[in-house]
Structure formats: C-alpha cells, structure tokens
Amino acid sequence: MDAVVLQVPIVGMAAEQFVLLAITALAGGAFGAALGALPSFVFTGFVVFLGEGLAILQREVAGLEGIDGGQLAAGVTGVIGFGAVTGPHVAFAGGVAASAYAGKKYPEMEPDGWDYHFGKDILYAFGTKPDVLAVGAVFGVVGMLINQVGAGIGTPTDTIALSVVATAFLARLAFGYPLVGTAAGDGLLDMSPFERGEKRVVTDGGVERELLATEPWLPHQYVWGNVAAIGLVGGILGGYIWIQTGSVFLGYGISAMSLLFLNLGVEKIPVTHHITLLGSVGAVVVAPIAGSVAALLAAGAFGVVTGLLGELTQRVFYAHSGTHVDPPAMAIALAMFVVAVLSMVGVLPNAGYL
C-alpha cells in the first residue's frame, strides 16, 4: 500500500516539503537581515541571471547527456533566486523588517551621514546580532507564507511582489510606525519639503534627532519626467532582451545586479528592475498580436507606466513614514494585477509570466 502523503491545505504542498521550505525561509530571512536588504537583493539578481542564462543555454542546446537542463534552470531561478534562499519576499523582506526593528531598538547604530530615518537604511548589514536576525527570520517565513497562500488561491498578480509589500506594512505595524505618515508639504505627493531641506524631530529609543521632513525613495530618481525617461529606456531594453532570448526575467536580473553599484555608493545609479520586468511583459503580451517592433514599443510604454507607478507609490507610502516599503514591488504588484485582469477579460492574449 502506498504511503499516505499529508498535504498542507491551500498551499497544495506535501507536509514534509512545506516544513523544509519553512525552515529554509527562516534562515533566508535571517540571511537578509545579516547582509542587509539591498545586498541580499543584489544576490537575487546574480542568482536569477545565472538561472536564466542556464535556461537560455538549455533552449539553445537540445540537452546534455545525463542532465535535465530544464530542471536545472528552474531550480536556480525559481527555487533559489525567487525561493526561500534569496527570494525578495524572504531575504529582502527579512532585511527590511530588520531595519525597521533596529530603527526603533538601536537608533545609536545609525551610520554617520544617514539623513533619513534609520528604519529606511536597507543598505545596513546587521551581521550576527541575534535579535535582529530573529526578526529577519520571522519576516522571512511570513513572506514565504503570504506568497505560497497567495499563489495557492490564485491571486491575480505577482505574489512575490505582493508579499514584499505586505511584509513591509506588517513591519510598520509591528514596530510602531505610521502606515502612511503625515505629509510635511501640500499633500502626500508633494516632494518640495525635501527640496527645501525642511526638517522634523523624531524620538526613537530615547534618542531625539532631526530628520528630513519628507524622504523620497531615491533623491536622484523622483522627478516625474526623469522617471518616465528611465522607464522608457529600461522598458525597451527589457522587451528587447525577451525578444532575443525568450527570458522574461533576464532583464530583471541585470537590473538587480546593477544595484551593487548603488550599494557601493556610486551616485545616481537608477533602480530599474520593476521597469525591465514589465518591459519584458509588455513585449510578451503584444508580440503575439502585433509583431516584434510593436512589441518593443509596447515594452517602452509598459516601462514608462511602471516607473511612474513606482514613483506614485513611493510618494504615498514611502516618503512620510520611517521604514522602507518597496516602490518597485508596489509597482510590479499593481501593474501585473492590471495585466492579469486585462488577460482575463480578453483584452490581452496572455498574462505575461503569471
């Protein structure tokens, strides 16, 4: 008689496999806290780049004797890059939560020259501090659960991006930050207090200090026209990469890897992984009905819209509170929801990578 395999409801996964995933997600979230949210995401980029490179190789070469190339590529991209090791919903989410926790618990750890609330410092590597690693671990497994349940019930969007957003808001609630915050200027969309250098006073852990009254996500990437310009460029490049390679995620991986330079302090490096990803999607949904040139133009349009969505969401949800809520993840979740709905009603021929 075959052994009975216990299943986890909704998730649709064998119990032993789920426990394995949960334990790994705890370690993955702690990994994100140890390295810092942004450095851990750079690793996401490198792993996805490797996995997509293997997938392209597997498609070009019929197969290597004794090796299932498809399984190998899927394992690197899906199980590692977007899984419980370096998946943004696990490692990056764990690092974001760790920074939010430390912003309240350890304000004295804030590095010199950091003008924003310490809870937004996603470059900070917390090393081996046990309580901070524990926070990262908890949020890593919560991020994994949100993604698994979201995918299990068929949520019509990118559930990894949705999980990154949800865990960031949970961290604000858990550690006593306002969900949105109070605008210092003329409404949530007004970034002029930042441009004027206006300050506010905050007290965390008994430490009082002056911070900028409004904190845009990227000081070098918040002007609407400039964001649209990089959106057009990144979208076209993401679309071209898909047209030439068949990989939706290769442009995303390249964009994520480029953030290594931002992490190392190179000024004005743009953040584009949401843009190149949706650029690829724009090409995917238009190519079947209009050909490659139209697909490339659509990729640029998708890039512009997604870049502007990222800017809109950062102005509402990032700039006025004290922790990081990821604008690219918000933009991806919103844009892919629209793509999914348009596909469901027959306006688009497919839903991209969903």
C-alpha positions as CSV (number, residue, x, y, z in Angstrom):
1,M,0.0,0.0,0.0
2,D,1.3,3.4,-0.9
3,A,2.2,5.7,2.0
4,V,-0.3,8.5,2.7
5,V,1.3,11.9,1.8
6,L,0.0,14.7,4.1
7,Q,-0.8,17.9,2.3
8,V,-0.9,21.4,3.6
9,P,-4.3,23.0,2.8
10,I,-4.4,25.9,0.2
11,V,-0.6,25.7,-0.3
12,G,-1.0,22.3,-2.1
13,M,2.3,21.0,-0.9
14,A,3.3,17.8,0.9
15,A,3.7,18.5,4.6
16,E,7.4,17.5,4.7
17,Q,8.2,19.7,1.8
18,F,6.4,22.6,3.4
19,V,8.3,22.2,6.7
20,L,11.5,22.1,4.7
21,L,10.5,25.3,2.9
22,A,9.5,27.0,6.2
23,I,12.8,26.2,8.0
24,T,14.7,27.4,5.0
25,A,12.7,30.6,4.9
26,L,13.6,31.3,8.5
27,A,17.2,31.1,7.5
28,G,16.7,33.1,4.4
29,G,15.0,35.9,6.3
30,A,17.9,35.9,8.8
31,F,20.3,35.9,5.8
32,G,18.6,39.1,4.5
33,A,19.0,40.7,7.9
34,A,22.6,39.7,8.2
35,L,23.6,41.0,4.8
36,G,21.1,43.9,4.7
37,A,18.0,44.1,2.5
38,L,19.7,45.7,-0.6
39,P,22.8,43.5,-0.6
40,S,20.6,40.4,-0.3
41,F,18.6,41.6,-3.3
42,V,21.7,42.1,-5.3
43,F,22.3,38.3,-4.7
44,T,18.8,37.8,-6.1
45,G,19.9,39.4,-9.3
46,F,23.0,37.3,-9.6
47,V,21.2,34.1,-9.0
48,V,18.3,35.0,-11.4
49,F,20.9,35.9,-14.0
50,L,22.6,32.6,-13.6
51,G,19.3,30.7,-13.7
52,E,18.0,32.5,-16.8
53,G,21.4,32.0,-18.5
54,L,21.1,28.3,-17.9
55,A,17.6,28.3,-19.3
56,I,18.7,30.0,-22.4
57,L,21.5,27.6,-22.8
58,Q,19.1,24.7,-22.3
59,R,16.8,26.0,-25.1
60,E,19.7,26.5,-27.5
61,V,21.3,23.1,-26.8
62,A,19.0,20.2,-27.2
63,G,20.2,18.7,-23.9
64,L,23.3,17.5,-22.2
65,E,23.6,13.8,-21.5
66,G,22.5,12.9,-18.0
67,I,21.4,16.4,-17.2
68,D,17.9,17.7,-17.3
69,G,18.6,21.3,-18.3
70,G,15.1,22.5,-17.7
71,Q,15.1,21.2,-14.2
72,L,18.5,22.8,-13.5
73,A,17.4,26.2,-14.8
74,A,14.1,26.1,-12.9
75,G,15.9,25.1,-9.7
76,V,18.3,28.0,-9.9
77,T,15.8,30.7,-10.8
78,G,12.7,29.5,-9.1
79,V,13.8,27.6,-6.1
80,I,16.9,29.7,-5.2
81,G,16.6,33.1,-6.9
82,F,12.8,33.5,-6.3
83,G,12.7,31.0,-3.5
84,A,13.4,30.7,0.2
85,V,17.2,31.5,-0.1
86,T,17.4,34.8,-2.0
87,G,13.7,35.4,-2.9
88,P,12.8,39.1,-2.3
89,H,9.7,38.0,-0.3
90,V,12.1,36.2,2.1
91,A,15.6,37.7,2.2
92,F,14.8,41.2,1.2
93,A,11.7,41.2,3.4
94,G,13.7,40.0,6.3
95,G,16.2,42.7,5.8
96,V,13.6,45.4,5.5
97,A,11.9,44.2,8.8
98,A,15.3,44.1,10.5
99,S,16.0,47.7,9.6
100,A,12.5,48.7,10.8
101,Y,13.2,47.0,14.1
102,A,16.7,48.4,14.5
103,G,15.4,51.9,13.7
104,K,13.3,51.8,17.0
105,K,15.5,49.5,19.1
106,Y,19.0,50.6,18.2
107,P,19.0,54.2,16.8
108,E,22.5,54.5,18.0
109,M,23.7,52.1,15.3
110,E,22.7,54.6,12.6
111,P,25.8,55.3,10.4
112,D,27.2,58.8,10.0
113,G,25.8,60.7,7.1
114,W,22.5,58.9,7.0
115,D,19.9,61.7,6.6
116,Y,16.7,59.5,6.6
117,H,15.1,57.6,9.4
118,F,17.4,54.6,10.3
119,G,14.5,52.3,9.7
120,K,14.9,53.0,6.0
121,D,18.5,52.1,5.8
122,I,18.2,48.9,3.7
123,L,22.0,49.0,2.9
124,Y,22.9,48.2,6.6
125,A,24.3,44.8,7.3
126,F,23.4,43.6,10.8
127,G,25.9,40.8,10.8
128,T,25.4,38.4,13.7
129,K,23.2,40.4,16.1
130,P,20.8,37.6,17.3
131,D,17.6,39.6,18.0
132,V,17.9,41.4,14.6
133,L,18.5,38.1,12.8
134,A,15.4,36.7,14.6
135,V,13.3,39.5,13.3
136,G,14.6,38.8,9.8
137,A,13.8,35.1,10.2
138,V,10.2,35.7,11.4
139,F,9.5,38.0,8.5
140,G,11.2,35.7,6.0
141,V,8.8,32.9,6.9
142,V,5.8,35.2,6.9
143,G,6.8,36.4,3.5
144,M,7.1,32.8,2.3
145,L,3.6,32.1,3.7
146,I,2.0,35.1,2.1
147,N,3.5,34.1,-1.3
148,Q,2.5,30.5,-1.0
149,V,-1.0,31.2,0.1
150,G,-1.4,34.0,-2.5
151,A,-0.3,31.7,-5.3
152,G,-2.4,28.8,-3.9
153,I,-5.6,30.8,-4.1
154,G,-4.8,32.2,-7.5
155,T,-4.2,35.8,-6.6
156,P,-4.2,37.7,-10.0
157,T,-0.8,39.4,-9.6
158,D,2.8,38.7,-8.8
159,T,2.5,37.2,-5.3
160,I,6.2,37.6,-4.6
161,A,5.9,41.4,-5.1
162,L,2.7,41.4,-3.2
163,S,4.4,39.6,-0.3
164,V,7.3,42.1,-0.2
165,V,4.7,44.9,0.1
166,A,2.6,43.2,2.7
167,T,5.5,42.3,5.0
168,A,6.8,45.9,4.8
169,F,3.5,47.2,6.1
170,L,3.4,44.4,8.7
171,A,6.8,45.6,10.0
172,R,5.4,49.2,10.3
173,L,2.5,47.9,12.4
174,A,4.7,45.6,14.5
175,F,7.3,48.2,15.4
176,G,5.1,51.2,15.9
177,Y,5.5,53.2,12.7
178,P,2.6,55.0,11.0
179,L,1.3,53.1,8.0
180,V,1.5,56.2,5.7
181,G,2.7,59.1,7.8
182,T,1.9,62.8,7.7
183,A,2.8,64.9,4.7
184,A,5.0,67.9,5.5
185,G,4.1,69.7,2.3
186,D,0.9,70.2,0.3
187,G,-0.3,66.6,0.3
188,L,1.3,63.2,0.0
189,L,2.6,63.7,-3.5
190,D,4.5,66.9,-2.6
191,M,8.3,66.4,-2.5
192,S,9.1,70.1,-2.2
193,P,9.8,69.9,1.6
194,F,12.8,67.7,0.6
195,E,13.9,70.1,-2.0
196,R,13.8,72.9,0.6
197,G,15.7,70.8,3.2
198,E,12.9,71.1,5.8
199,K,13.4,69.1,9.0
200,R,11.3,67.2,11.6
201,V,12.2,65.9,15.0
202,V,11.7,62.2,15.9
203,T,12.5,60.3,19.1
204,D,13.3,56.6,18.9
205,G,14.7,54.5,21.8
206,G,15.1,57.7,23.9
207,V,17.3,59.3,21.2
208,E,16.0,62.6,19.7
209,R,17.3,63.8,16.3
210,E,16.4,65.9,13.3
211,L,15.5,64.2,10.1
212,L,14.3,65.4,6.7
213,A,10.6,66.2,6.8
214,T,10.0,64.4,3.5
215,E,12.2,61.4,2.4
216,P,11.8,60.5,-1.2
217,W,12.8,56.9,-2.0
218,L,15.6,57.9,-4.3
219,P,16.9,61.5,-4.2
220,H,18.2,61.2,-7.7
221,Q,15.0,59.4,-9.2
222,Y,11.8,61.2,-8.2
223,V,11.1,63.9,-10.8
224,W,8.2,62.7,-12.9
225,G,9.8,63.4,-16.3
226,N,13.1,61.8,-15.3
227,V,11.3,58.7,-14.1
228,A,9.4,58.5,-17.3
229,A,12.6,58.8,-19.3
230,I,14.4,55.9,-17.5
231,G,11.1,54.0,-17.7
232,L,11.2,54.2,-21.5
233,V,14.8,53.2,-21.7
234,G,14.6,50.3,-19.3
235,G,11.3,49.1,-20.7
236,I,12.7,48.9,-24.2
237,L,15.8,47.1,-23.0
238,G,13.7,44.6,-21.0
239,G,11.5,44.0,-24.1
240,Y,14.5,43.5,-26.4
241,I,16.1,41.0,-24.0
242,W,12.9,38.9,-24.1
243,I,12.5,39.2,-27.9
244,Q,16.1,37.9,-28.4
245,T,16.3,35.4,-25.6
246,G,12.8,34.3,-24.6
247,S,13.6,35.2,-21.0
248,V,11.2,37.4,-19.1
249,F,13.4,37.6,-16.0
250,L,16.9,38.2,-17.5
251,G,16.4,42.0,-17.7
252,Y,15.2,41.9,-14.1
253,G,18.3,40.0,-13.1
254,I,20.6,42.5,-14.8
255,S,18.8,45.5,-13.2
256,A,19.1,43.9,-9.8
257,M,22.8,43.2,-10.3
258,S,23.3,46.8,-11.2
259,L,22.3,47.8,-7.7
260,L,25.6,46.5,-6.5
261,F,27.0,49.9,-7.6
262,L,24.3,51.8,-5.7
263,N,25.1,49.7,-2.6
264,L,28.8,50.6,-3.0
265,G,28.0,54.3,-3.1
266,V,28.1,55.1,-6.8
267,E,25.8,58.2,-7.1
268,K,22.7,58.3,-9.3
269,I,22.5,54.6,-10.2
270,P,18.8,54.2,-11.2
271,V,16.7,51.4,-9.8
272,T,15.1,49.7,-12.8
273,H,14.2,46.0,-12.0
274,H,10.5,46.8,-12.0
275,I,10.8,48.6,-15.2
276,T,12.8,46.0,-17.2
277,L,10.5,43.3,-15.8
278,L,7.3,45.0,-17.0
279,G,9.1,45.9,-20.3
280,S,9.6,42.2,-20.9
281,V,5.9,41.7,-20.1
282,G,4.8,44.4,-22.5
283,A,6.7,42.6,-25.3
284,V,5.3,39.2,-24.2
285,V,1.6,40.4,-24.4
286,V,1.9,42.4,-27.6
287,A,4.2,40.2,-29.8
288,P,1.6,37.5,-30.5
289,I,-0.8,40.1,-32.0
290,A,1.4,42.8,-33.5
291,G,5.0,41.6,-34.1
292,S,8.4,42.4,-32.6
293,V,8.6,46.1,-33.5
294,A,5.2,46.9,-31.9
295,A,6.2,44.6,-29.0
296,L,9.3,46.7,-28.4
297,L,7.4,49.9,-28.5
298,A,4.9,48.4,-26.0
299,A,7.8,47.4,-23.8
300,G,8.8,51.0,-23.6
301,A,5.3,52.1,-22.8
302,F,5.0,49.4,-20.1
303,G,8.3,50.6,-18.7
304,V,7.1,54.2,-18.5
305,V,3.9,53.3,-16.8
306,T,5.6,51.0,-14.3
307,G,8.3,53.6,-13.5
308,L,5.6,56.2,-12.8
309,L,3.6,53.7,-10.7
310,G,6.7,53.2,-8.6
311,E,7.1,57.0,-8.2
312,L,3.4,57.4,-7.3
313,T,3.5,54.7,-4.7
314,Q,6.8,56.0,-3.1
315,R,5.2,59.4,-2.7
316,V,2.2,58.0,-1.0
317,F,3.6,55.1,1.1
318,Y,7.4,55.6,1.4
319,A,8.2,59.2,1.8
320,H,6.3,60.1,5.0
321,S,6.9,57.2,7.4
322,G,10.1,55.8,8.9
323,T,10.6,52.4,7.2
324,H,11.1,51.0,3.7
325,V,8.1,50.0,1.7
326,D,9.4,49.0,-1.7
327,P,8.2,51.1,-4.6
328,P,9.3,48.6,-7.3
329,A,7.4,45.8,-5.5
330,M,4.3,48.0,-5.3
331,A,4.6,48.9,-9.0
332,I,5.1,45.3,-10.1
333,A,2.1,44.1,-8.0
334,L,-0.2,46.9,-9.4
335,A,1.0,46.5,-13.0
336,M,0.7,42.7,-13.0
337,F,-2.8,42.9,-11.5
338,V,-3.9,45.1,-14.4
339,V,-2.2,42.7,-16.9
340,A,-3.9,39.7,-15.3
341,V,-7.3,41.4,-15.4
342,L,-6.9,42.5,-19.0
343,S,-5.9,39.0,-19.9
344,M,-9.0,37.5,-18.1
345,V,-11.4,39.7,-20.0
346,G,-9.7,39.0,-23.3
347,V,-8.1,42.4,-24.0
348,L,-4.6,40.9,-23.8
349,P,-3.7,37.5,-25.3
350,N,-1.8,36.3,-22.2
351,A,-0.9,37.5,-18.7
352,G,2.9,37.6,-19.2
353,Y,4.7,35.3,-16.8
354,L,1.7,34.8,-14.4
